[in-house]
Amino acid sequence: MINYVYRGIIHKYYPDFLIKLNNEKTLILEVKGKDDQQNKTKREFLNEWINAVNSDGRFGKWCWSVSFRTSDVKDILNKHSKE
């Protein structure tokens, strides 16, 4: 769960998918049909969370991405597996 603030209200956010990649990274994958300001705000907080976890170093390497089409998923997985 990741907390974020949108329009002055604290919300709780549960990522859609946590995927352990072959390179030992953990990918948080969000799947969205459309984008709006609240989703963009969530991703800003998600990015901060990822940076904090990676800076800490005790929980491995993490990354995130968002898919707006099912056809995106394979390319997203390939991209983060190679980084």
Summary of the structure (lengths in Angstrom):
residues: 83
radius of gyration: 13.1
end to end distance: 25.1
largest distance: 39.1
contacts: 211
relative contact order: 0.23
helix: 40%
strand: 31%
